[in-house]
Amino acid sequence: MLDPELPEERQSEIVTRARELVERGGGTWRSHDPWGRRRLAYEIDHKGEGIYHLLVFEAEPETLAELSRILKITDGVIRHLAVRHIEGSRTSAPRDEAPPAAPRDDDRSREYAAANVRSEEEE
């Protein structure tokens, strides 16, 4: 998450630097998805908004540690978070496939009702 007052050029520099660091460390850059300006749940450094960027890459733990260290000391970076993707997890579908549809509300009601009936029968 970047400072909302940061010029577009500086935002690009930060993302480019992160990409270079990942690739220099032997990692693979997958994608960069600029989510744009979002309102924060609470102010950080007296700012009520932040500019979000989703960076997807594969890297060794040492590279990730170095990237985190650099992001912590980079002016304009308000917060960052690294999340490990586990292969085979629900979100690991190939990009060209649509994710499985979420159950509709009426499906959830039936599942809940069926679970309720079973628990009452067991008593």
VOKOLNU-688635 format. One record per residue: residue number from 0; x, y, z of N, C-alpha, C in turn. Coordinates in steps of 0.001 Angstrom, whole numbers. Example, Ala and Ser with C-alpha at 12.3 -4.5 7.8 and 13.67 -1.06 7.14 Angstrom:
num,n_px,n_py,n_pz,ca_px,ca_py,ca_pz,c_px,c_py,c_pz
0,13190,-5690,7800,12300,-4500,7800,13200,-3300,7800
1,12850,-2250,7080,13670,-1060,7140,12900,30,7870
//
This chain:
num,n_px,n_py,n_pz,ca_px,ca_py,ca_pz,c_px,c_py,c_pz
0,866,-1156,0,0,0,0,915,1222,0
1,652,2106,-937,1486,3290,-1098,751,4549,-661
2,1542,5564,-355,1024,6869,55,153,7442,-1060
3,-1067,7911,-747,-1952,8441,-1785,-1439,9737,-2422
4,-486,10400,-1776,60,11645,-2321,1282,11397,-3199
5,1638,10135,-3394,2813,9777,-4178,2534,9961,-5663
6,3447,10622,-6406,3243,10763,-7849,3284,9398,-8546
7,2635,9305,-9670,2562,8065,-10452,3957,7533,-10803
8,4881,8444,-11115,6234,8023,-11484,6923,7312,-10318
9,6761,7843,-9116,7385,7241,-7933,6774,5876,-7633
10,5462,5741,-7830,4811,4449,-7642,5410,3415,-8588
11,5593,3816,-9837,6181,2916,-10834,7604,2531,-10453
12,8369,3486,-9922,9743,3205,-9491,9767,2140,-8393
13,8862,2251,-7432,8822,1302,-6323,8483,-98,-6828
14,7485,-201,-7698,7094,-1507,-8244,8221,-2074,-9101
15,8854,-1232,-9908,9963,-1684,-10751,11130,-2177,-9903
16,11421,-1470,-8839,12506,-1882,-7945,12193,-3236,-7304
17,10948,-3446,-6911,10545,-4725,-6324,10704,-5839,-7357
18,10290,-5578,-8577,10414,-6596,-9639,11875,-6934,-9898
19,12721,-5920,-9984,14143,-6147,-10225,14761,-6975,-9112
20,14377,-6693,-7875,14918,-7429,-6738,14505,-8904,-6796
21,13250,-9163,-7126,12759,-10539,-7229,13515,-11277,-8332
22,13634,-10668,-9493,14296,-11324,-10617,15793,-11502,-10369
23,16428,-10529,-9728,17857,-10629,-9406,18100,-11765,-8411
24,17138,-12019,-7532,17251,-13093,-6543,16881,-14454,-7100
25,16649,-14548,-8405,16320,-15825,-9024,14843,-16166,-8990
26,14018,-15224,-8595,12579,-15460,-8527,11892,-15245,-9860
27,10610,-15518,-9884,9800,-15364,-11089,8701,-14351,-10821
28,8638,-13319,-11630,7596,-12299,-11525,6374,-12800,-12268
29,5237,-12875,-11604,3999,-13369,-12226,3114,-12225,-12744
30,2816,-11265,-11865,1925,-10183,-12314,1974,-9002,-11357
31,1489,-7885,-11863,1304,-6663,-11067,-95,-6168,-11370
32,-909,-6062,-10331,-2294,-5620,-10485,-2510,-4375,-9637
33,-2526,-3181,-10267,-2790,-1960,-9483,-4275,-1881,-9124
34,-4583,-1984,-7843,-5969,-1942,-7382,-6484,-525,-7254
35,-5591,431,-7154,-6001,1823,-7084,-6207,2326,-5670
36,-6795,3487,-5592,-6997,4190,-4322,-8181,3585,-3573
37,-7935,3260,-2299,-8976,2680,-1447,-9004,3408,-107
38,-10166,3478,454,-10335,4080,1779,-9849,3086,2837
39,-9127,3576,3834,-8608,2727,4898,-9624,2585,6024
40,-9591,1483,6714,-10485,1257,7850,-10136,2206,8990
41,-8853,2571,9078,-8396,3527,10084,-7227,4296,9486
42,-7006,5487,9982,-5926,6312,9445,-4564,5738,9795
43,-3647,5841,8854,-2255,5466,9054,-1425,6687,8689
44,-622,7171,9612,177,8387,9396,-700,9564,8952
45,-1869,9673,9552,-2833,10748,9276,-3356,10716,7838
46,-3374,9559,7238,-3907,9406,5880,-5089,8443,5925
47,-6174,8825,5294,-7379,8013,5290,-7521,7127,4080
48,-6575,7236,3121,-6619,6430,1909,-5230,5883,1617
49,-5191,4859,781,-3932,4299,329,-4087,3813,-1095
50,-2984,3675,-1789,-3007,3161,-3157,-2465,1734,-3102
51,-3317,793,-3462,-2989,-616,-3341,-2428,-1168,-4649
52,-1414,-2030,-4510,-828,-2751,-5632,-684,-4205,-5202
53,-1131,-5127,-6051,-963,-6549,-5779,174,-7050,-6662
54,1245,-7527,-6024,2404,-8057,-6733,2420,-9563,-6516
55,2422,-10322,-7599,2436,-11779,-7502,3754,-12270,-8079
56,4507,-13018,-7263,5800,-13526,-7707,6171,-14761,-6907
57,7166,-15487,-7405,7735,-16621,-6696,9170,-16263,-6383
58,9590,-16508,-5152,10953,-16161,-4756,11396,-17019,-3580
59,12697,-17087,-3387,13281,-17775,-2245,13028,-16950,-984
60,13034,-17593,186,12809,-16861,1434,13786,-15705,1652
61,15034,-15881,1235,16026,-14819,1408,15666,-13588,580
62,15171,-13820,-636,14757,-12708,-1506,13573,-11979,-905
63,12618,-12733,-378,11442,-12116,245,11848,-11301,1465
64,12774,-11825,2253,13239,-11083,3431,13906,-9773,3011
65,14696,-9814,1948,15358,-8596,1459,14331,-7605,911
66,13345,-8095,180,12296,-7221,-350,11526,-6566,795
67,11186,-7320,1815,10471,-6760,2976,11317,-5706,3671
68,12607,-5970,3813,13504,-5004,4451,13537,-3699,3670
69,13611,-3806,2364,13670,-2600,1526,12341,-1845,1558
70,11227,-2569,1508,9925,-1897,1539,9697,-1174,2864
71,10223,-1717,3961,10064,-1077,5277,10741,279,5334
72,11846,445,4612,12602,1693,4693,12359,2615,3500
73,11509,2207,2562,11237,3015,1380,10186,4072,1681
74,10531,5327,1428,9554,6410,1581,8428,6210,578
75,7204,6398,1037,6047,6251,161,5328,4932,354
76,5989,3931,955,5335,2656,1243,4743,2762,2643
77,3428,2691,2729,2756,2804,4024,2759,1447,4737
78,2352,408,4039,2317,-949,4597,2615,-1934,3472
79,3103,-3115,3853,3218,-4207,2898,2939,-5510,3627
80,2521,-6503,2890,2188,-7795,3459,2549,-8865,2452
81,3297,-9860,2883,3634,-10995,2033,2769,-12166,2469
82,2131,-12805,1504,1262,-13942,1776,1771,-15117,965
83,1941,-16240,1616,2440,-17435,936,1279,-18176,314
84,1434,-18514,-953,416,-19283,-1665,785,-20758,-1574
85,-109,-21585,-1134,147,-23014,-994,-466,-23730,-2192
86,373,-24478,-2915,-110,-25215,-4083,-1221,-26170,-3679
87,-2221,-26286,-4534,-3337,-27169,-4258,-4427,-26530,-3427
88,-4199,-25300,-2982,-5232,-24633,-2197,-6373,-24233,-3112
89,-7434,-23814,-2538,-8644,-23474,-3286,-8407,-22415,-4351
90,-7471,-21512,-4131,-7256,-20409,-5062,-6178,-20712,-6088
91,-5739,-21969,-6218,-4648,-22272,-7129,-5124,-22689,-8520
92,-6359,-22402,-8891,-6848,-22725,-10228,-6093,-21907,-11257
93,-5811,-22491,-12427,-5139,-21719,-13473,-5917,-20464,-13806
94,-5203,-19442,-14236,-5821,-18130,-14467,-6926,-18157,-15520
95,-6861,-19065,-16497,-7876,-19061,-17540,-9142,-19808,-17137
96,-9105,-20516,-16000,-10305,-21184,-15507,-11048,-20288,-14528
97,-12335,-20341,-14575,-13132,-19566,-13621,-13111,-20270,-12271
98,-13073,-19524,-11168,-13122,-20163,-9852,-14479,-20820,-9651
99,-14569,-21816,-8777,-15862,-22465,-8549,-16875,-21457,-8019
100,-18099,-21628,-8451,-19156,-20701,-8032,-19450,-20883,-6553
101,-19704,-19771,-5881,-20068,-19811,-4467,-21495,-20325,-4354
102,-21798,-21037,-3289,-23170,-21530,-3123,-24143,-20368,-3000
103,-25322,-20557,-3566,-26346,-19527,-3450,-26919,-19557,-2050
104,-27551,-18467,-1669,-28131,-18368,-326,-29103,-19500,-41
105,-29929,-19853,-1058,-30913,-20902,-807,-30215,-22253,-612
106,-29027,-22473,-1254,-28260,-23695,-1024,-27746,-23735,409
107,-27278,-22610,890,-26770,-22549,2260,-27894,-22818,3256
108,-29098,-22307,2970,-30237,-22527,3856,-30574,-24011,3932
109,-30541,-24685,2780,-30830,-26124,2764,-29767,-26899,3520
110,-28479,-26510,3325,-27394,-27192,4044,-27572,-27007,5549
111,-27916,-25793,5968,-28109,-25508,7374,-29299,-26304,7901
112,-30392,-26321,7159,-31588,-27049,7591,-31282,-28540,7702
113,-30555,-29092,6725,-30214,-30510,6766,-29329,-30807,7968
114,-28391,-29950,8274,-27515,-30143,9427,-28318,-30066,10718
115,-29276,-29160,10752,-30123,-28997,11934,-30974,-30236,12161
116,-31543,-30787,11085,-32397,-31970,11215,-31571,-33135,11743
117,-30346,-33312,11198,-29493,-34404,11642,-29154,-34275,13125
118,-28841,-33068,13571,-28474,-32904,14980,-29653,-33139,15903
119,-30882,-32803,15455,-32059,-33045,16280,-32370,-34535,16352
120,-32135,-35268,15236,-32374,-36689,15230,-31396,-37421,16132
121,-30171,-36921,16241,-29160,-37566,17033,-29436,-37414,18530
122,-30190,-36413,18929,-30451,-36162,20350,-31411,-37132,20957
//
